[in-house]
Amino acid sequence: MSRRFRIIRRVNEDTIWAGLPMRAPYGLEIIESCVTCPHREERIFCNLSPEAVQALSTITSASAYPKGATLFMEGQAVRGVFIVCNGSVKLSTSSADGKTLIVRIADPGEVLGLAATVTGKQYELTADVIEPAQANFIARGDFLAFLEKYGEVALRVAQQMGEIYHAAVAEMRSIGLSHSAGEKLARFLLDWCAGHGSQKEESRATLTMTHEEIAQIIGASRETVTRLFTDFKKKRYLNVEGSALIIRNKSALEKLAGTAV
């Protein structure tokens, strides 16, 4: 009998949980177990001793999610954490008048909902899948017991929360101290390629976010982002081919972003 795997599908805007045979839904490279994960040593939280990894695999529930699925919502009572194995998840906050700010994009290896799970408070952000993702869930009680038993896990949690803090400070500095929307967009594109593409003068990275989502990251309007993309392409700073972002003139973007050496 093959391993069972939970897949979340959206039908008429309803969420359906289905137990289906293990396969590769949404084109994902499914990671069946933390023990056999080929990326474990590359990721802060998952790079644990064999004993801890074995224990982790027993409390983890694996699920695959399509683009647009919501893992948890801002203000929702905490249930536990999600370990992103594949894909990307955006973390955002909204104001009373409906304006949304994307705080960051979580990549594979990050644990979502850490602060709320540790403190027992409500989720402080909303987590939405922006490209098909595998996110393994751990219930709060199991996670806290796991932390208490394995000191190395607590250290990994502290390291990740530290990285999130430094990233948040850098983001506030970028948005708050930038003088124009063009500078903010240039910084965003350079940072994105640095984390998801190459470091060459002409680099390529996959960018699946919409102009609206990018606007929510840099604190601008969708119309402004669309206009800037058009301007950047005319100046041959970059090109966009489907989901492929191609930086053609990295030096020009660095000069615009104020990061040129």
One Martini backbone bead per residue (centre of mass of N, CA, C, O) as a GRO file, in nm:
protein
  261
    1MET     BB    1   0.094   0.037   0.025
    2SER     BB    2   0.073   0.354  -0.024
    3ARG     BB    3   0.125   0.652   0.067
    4ARG     BB    4  -0.043   0.901   0.220
    5PHE     BB    5  -0.193   1.220   0.099
    6ARG     BB    6  -0.258   1.554   0.150
    7ILE     BB    7  -0.496   1.746  -0.041
    8ILE     BB    8  -0.566   2.072  -0.156
    9ARG     BB    9  -0.875   2.188  -0.282
   10ARG     BB   10  -1.061   2.403  -0.510
   11VAL     BB   11  -1.427   2.426  -0.494
   12ASN     BB   12  -1.621   2.676  -0.507
   13GLU     BB   13  -1.436   2.805  -0.265
   14ASP     BB   14  -1.381   2.534  -0.140
   15THR     BB   15  -1.237   2.318   0.100
   16ILE     BB   16  -1.068   2.005   0.027
   17TRP     BB   17  -1.005   1.701   0.183
   18ALA     BB   18  -0.773   1.452   0.049
   19GLY     BB   19  -0.705   1.108   0.022
   20LEU     BB   20  -0.416   1.031  -0.158
   21PRO     BB   21  -0.197   0.912  -0.343
   22MET     BB   22   0.121   0.926  -0.398
   23ARG     BB   23   0.241   1.220  -0.563
   24ALA     BB   24   0.265   1.515  -0.798
   25PRO     BB   25   0.123   1.779  -0.712
   26TYR     BB   26   0.152   2.071  -0.894
   27GLY     BB   27   0.459   1.981  -0.970
   28LEU     BB   28   0.585   1.863  -0.720
   29GLU     BB   29   0.841   1.781  -0.489
   30ILE     BB   30   0.782   1.535  -0.289
   31ILE     BB   31   0.814   1.513   0.070
   32GLU     BB   32   0.756   1.243   0.274
   33SER     BB   33   1.019   1.289   0.468
   34CYS     BB   34   1.248   1.418   0.685
   35VAL     BB   35   1.454   1.184   0.664
   36THR     BB   36   1.459   1.198   0.320
   37CYS     BB   37   1.544   1.480   0.286
   38PRO     BB   38   1.763   1.650   0.056
   39HIS     BB   39   1.748   1.956   0.219
   40ARG     BB   40   1.813   1.953   0.526
   41GLU     BB   41   2.116   2.077   0.544
   42GLU     BB   42   2.018   2.370   0.414
   43ARG     BB   43   1.828   2.402   0.673
   44ILE     BB   44   1.798   2.526   0.974
   45PHE     BB   45   1.562   2.360   1.108
   46CYS     BB   46   1.635   2.066   0.961
   47ASN     BB   47   1.935   2.061   1.087
   48LEU     BB   48   1.942   1.766   1.247
   49SER     BB   49   1.942   1.514   1.427
   50PRO     BB   50   1.838   1.200   1.377
   51GLU     BB   51   1.650   1.191   1.625
   52ALA     BB   52   1.495   1.459   1.569
   53VAL     BB   53   1.397   1.388   1.283
   54GLN     BB   54   1.234   1.142   1.364
   55ALA     BB   55   1.043   1.297   1.554
   56LEU     BB   56   0.938   1.499   1.346
   57SER     BB   57   0.801   1.287   1.152
   58THR     BB   58   0.573   1.202   1.376
   59ILE     BB   59   0.437   1.521   1.388
   60THR     BB   60   0.394   1.534   1.078
   61SER     BB   61   0.179   1.698   0.832
   62ALA     BB   62   0.130   1.648   0.495
   63SER     BB   63   0.084   1.909   0.236
   64ALA     BB   64  -0.081   2.029  -0.056
   65TYR     BB   65  -0.086   2.348  -0.236
   66PRO     BB   66  -0.238   2.585  -0.403
   67LYS     BB   67  -0.278   2.859  -0.548
   68GLY     BB   68  -0.443   3.064  -0.290
   69ALA     BB   69  -0.398   2.934  -0.041
   70THR     BB   70  -0.469   2.916   0.317
   71LEU     BB   71  -0.313   2.860   0.620
   72PHE     BB   72  -0.354   3.149   0.764
   73MET     BB   73  -0.494   3.410   0.976
   74GLU     BB   74  -0.535   3.705   1.087
   75GLY     BB   75  -0.652   3.643   1.423
   76GLN     BB   76  -0.618   3.354   1.446
   77ALA     BB   77  -0.616   3.084   1.613
   78VAL     BB   78  -0.379   2.889   1.718
   79ARG     BB   79  -0.243   2.559   1.591
   80GLY     BB   80   0.047   2.608   1.448
   81VAL     BB   81   0.289   2.493   1.226
   82PHE     BB   82   0.469   2.561   0.911
   83ILE     BB   83   0.659   2.377   0.678
   84VAL     BB   84   0.840   2.476   0.410
   85CYS     BB   85   0.933   2.271   0.129
   86ASN     BB   86   0.767   2.407  -0.110
   87GLY     BB   87   0.762   2.696  -0.246
   88SER     BB   88   0.544   2.988  -0.180
   89VAL     BB   89   0.482   3.240   0.084
   90LYS     BB   90   0.272   3.493   0.189
   91LEU     BB   91   0.307   3.766   0.426
   92SER     BB   92   0.032   3.947   0.575
   93THR     BB   93  -0.129   4.270   0.626
   94SER     BB   94  -0.427   4.445   0.745
   95SER     BB   95  -0.647   4.693   0.733
   96ALA     BB   96  -0.958   4.822   0.797
   97ASP     BB   97  -0.969   4.935   0.477
   98GLY     BB   98  -0.805   4.685   0.309
   99LYS     BB   99  -0.513   4.718   0.325
  100THR     BB  100  -0.207   4.569   0.194
  101LEU     BB  101   0.089   4.411   0.344
  102ILE     BB  102   0.381   4.265   0.249
  103VAL     BB  103   0.629   4.142   0.449
  104ARG     BB  104   0.689   3.847   0.315
  105ILE     BB  105   0.871   3.575   0.164
  106ALA     BB  106   0.841   3.235   0.189
  107ASP     BB  107   1.067   2.978   0.189
  108PRO     BB  108   1.220   2.706   0.188
  109GLY     BB  109   1.251   2.615   0.548
  110GLU     BB  110   1.032   2.772   0.671
  111VAL     BB  111   0.864   2.872   0.970
  112LEU     BB  112   0.525   2.913   1.035
  113GLY     BB  113   0.399   3.057   1.332
  114LEU     BB  114   0.598   3.083   1.571
  115ALA     BB  115   0.514   3.313   1.764
  116ALA     BB  116   0.223   3.213   1.819
  117THR     BB  117   0.300   2.926   1.920
  118VAL     BB  118   0.482   3.010   2.160
  119THR     BB  119   0.267   3.226   2.298
  120GLY     BB  120  -0.056   3.172   2.214
  121LYS     BB  121  -0.131   3.359   2.004
  122GLN     BB  122  -0.228   3.506   1.744
  123TYR     BB  123  -0.207   3.544   1.432
  124GLU     BB  124  -0.027   3.819   1.277
  125LEU     BB  125  -0.069   3.675   0.996
  126THR     BB  126  -0.104   3.604   0.652
  127ALA     BB  127  -0.103   3.284   0.468
  128ASP     BB  128  -0.022   3.268   0.119
  129VAL     BB  129  -0.019   3.101  -0.172
  130ILE     BB  130   0.184   3.176  -0.480
  131GLU     BB  131   0.275   2.875  -0.510
  132PRO     BB  132   0.299   2.573  -0.520
  133ALA     BB  133   0.283   2.380  -0.205
  134GLN     BB  134   0.467   2.242   0.068
  135ALA     BB  135   0.312   2.202   0.401
  136ASN     BB  136   0.401   2.120   0.722
  137PHE     BB  137   0.222   2.017   1.002
  138ILE     BB  138   0.224   2.135   1.356
  139ALA     BB  139   0.107   2.106   1.647
  140ARG     BB  140   0.146   2.289   1.924
  141GLY     BB  141   0.192   2.069   2.137
  142ASP     BB  142   0.407   1.909   1.977
  143PHE     BB  143   0.607   2.143   1.938
  144LEU     BB  144   0.664   2.214   2.236
  145ALA     BB  145   0.767   1.930   2.312
  146PHE     BB  146   0.998   1.932   2.107
  147LEU     BB  147   1.149   2.176   2.227
  148GLU     BB  148   1.187   2.060   2.518
  149LYS     BB  149   1.356   1.802   2.429
  150TYR     BB  150   1.514   1.983   2.198
  151GLY     BB  151   1.756   2.218   2.206
  152GLU     BB  152   1.832   2.244   1.899
  153VAL     BB  153   1.552   2.344   1.814
  154ALA     BB  154   1.545   2.605   1.977
  155LEU     BB  155   1.786   2.725   1.827
  156ARG     BB  156   1.657   2.729   1.546
  157VAL     BB  157   1.426   2.914   1.622
  158ALA     BB  158   1.601   3.154   1.709
  159GLN     BB  159   1.743   3.189   1.436
  160GLN     BB  160   1.491   3.245   1.265
  161MET     BB  161   1.384   3.487   1.428
  162GLY     BB  162   1.637   3.656   1.373
  163GLU     BB  163   1.612   3.664   1.064
  164ILE     BB  164   1.335   3.798   1.059
  165TYR     BB  165   1.418   4.055   1.200
  166HIS     BB  166   1.638   4.149   0.999
  167ALA     BB  167   1.446   4.154   0.754
  168ALA     BB  168   1.250   4.366   0.869
  169VAL     BB  169   1.454   4.595   0.897
  170ALA     BB  170   1.539   4.602   0.599
  171GLU     BB  171   1.255   4.663   0.491
  172MET     BB  172   1.209   4.929   0.643
  173ARG     BB  173   1.454   5.071   0.523
  174SER     BB  174   1.375   5.047   0.225
  175ILE     BB  175   1.093   5.188   0.246
  176GLY     BB  176   1.152   5.440   0.437
  177LEU     BB  177   1.435   5.549   0.273
  178SER     BB  178   1.313   5.570   0.016
  179HIS     BB  179   1.242   5.814  -0.247
  180SER     BB  180   1.112   5.596  -0.447
  181ALA     BB  181   0.947   5.361  -0.632
  182GLY     BB  182   1.188   5.289  -0.814
  183GLU     BB  183   1.384   5.219  -0.585
  184LYS     BB  184   1.212   4.996  -0.455
  185LEU     BB  185   1.193   4.811  -0.704
  186ALA     BB  186   1.493   4.772  -0.750
  187ARG     BB  187   1.547   4.640  -0.476
  188PHE     BB  188   1.354   4.405  -0.506
  189LEU     BB  189   1.477   4.277  -0.766
  190LEU     BB  190   1.762   4.233  -0.653
  191ASP     BB  191   1.682   4.061  -0.407
  192TRP     BB  192   1.536   3.838  -0.563
  193CYS     BB  193   1.779   3.747  -0.740
  194ALA     BB  194   1.968   3.684  -0.500
  195GLY     BB  195   1.758   3.450  -0.386
  196HIS     BB  196   1.653   3.320  -0.701
  197GLY     BB  197   1.932   3.361  -0.855
  198SER     BB  198   2.176   3.529  -0.992
  199GLN     BB  199   2.492   3.742  -0.977
  200LYS     BB  200   2.485   3.855  -1.244
  201GLU     BB  201   2.443   4.100  -1.465
  202GLU     BB  202   2.278   3.865  -1.613
  203SER     BB  203   1.979   3.762  -1.474
  204ARG     BB  204   1.769   3.482  -1.352
  205ALA     BB  205   1.418   3.460  -1.244
  206THR     BB  206   1.145   3.358  -1.064
  207LEU     BB  207   0.822   3.545  -1.105
  208THR     BB  208   0.484   3.500  -0.967
  209MET     BB  209   0.407   3.778  -0.910
  210THR     BB  210   0.213   4.036  -0.902
  211HIS     BB  211   0.178   4.371  -0.918
  212GLU     BB  212   0.009   4.385  -0.662
  213GLU     BB  213   0.207   4.233  -0.476
  214ILE     BB  214   0.448   4.418  -0.516
  215ALA     BB  215   0.304   4.672  -0.412
  216GLN     BB  216   0.262   4.546  -0.120
  217ILE     BB  217   0.573   4.544  -0.059
  218ILE     BB  218   0.660   4.861  -0.147
  219GLY     BB  219   0.424   5.074  -0.115
  220ALA     BB  220   0.233   5.072  -0.377
  221SER     BB  221   0.084   5.085  -0.671
  222ARG     BB  222  -0.006   4.904  -0.938
  223GLU     BB  223   0.030   5.127  -1.152
  224THR     BB  224   0.322   5.196  -1.076
  225VAL     BB  225   0.447   4.919  -1.132
  226THR     BB  226   0.366   4.898  -1.428
  227ARG     BB  227   0.511   5.156  -1.521
  228LEU     BB  228   0.798   5.068  -1.428
  229PHE     BB  229   0.826   4.816  -1.598
  230THR     BB  230   0.801   4.960  -1.867
  231ASP     BB  231   1.045   5.148  -1.822
  232PHE     BB  232   1.262   4.927  -1.773
  233LYS     BB  233   1.227   4.793  -2.052
  234LYS     BB  234   1.293   5.040  -2.229
  235LYS     BB  235   1.588   5.064  -2.080
  236ARG     BB  236   1.701   4.763  -2.047
  237TYR     BB  237   1.706   4.641  -1.749
  238LEU     BB  238   1.467   4.442  -1.839
  239ASN     BB  239   1.279   4.126  -1.852
  240VAL     BB  240   0.962   3.955  -1.940
  241GLU     BB  241   0.894   3.587  -1.943
  242GLY     BB  242   0.646   3.542  -1.790
  243SER     BB  243   0.806   3.415  -1.496
  244ALA     BB  244   1.059   3.553  -1.617
  245LEU     BB  245   1.333   3.727  -1.480
  246ILE     BB  246   1.546   3.967  -1.657
  247ILE     BB  247   1.856   4.096  -1.592
  248ARG     BB  248   2.041   4.327  -1.801
  249ASN     BB  249   2.103   4.585  -1.582
  250LYS     BB  250   2.234   4.586  -1.282
  251SER     BB  251   2.383   4.857  -1.249
  252ALA     BB  252   2.136   5.041  -1.297
  253LEU     BB  253   1.971   4.937  -1.056
  254GLU     BB  254   2.181   5.000  -0.837
  255LYS     BB  255   2.180   5.304  -0.885
  256LEU     BB  256   1.877   5.347  -0.829
  257ALA     BB  257   1.894   5.199  -0.535
  258GLY     BB  258   2.179   5.282  -0.394
  259THR     BB  259   2.400   5.010  -0.423
  260ALA     BB  260   2.635   5.115  -0.553
  261VAL     BB  261   3.001   5.098  -0.543
   0.00000   0.00000   0.00000
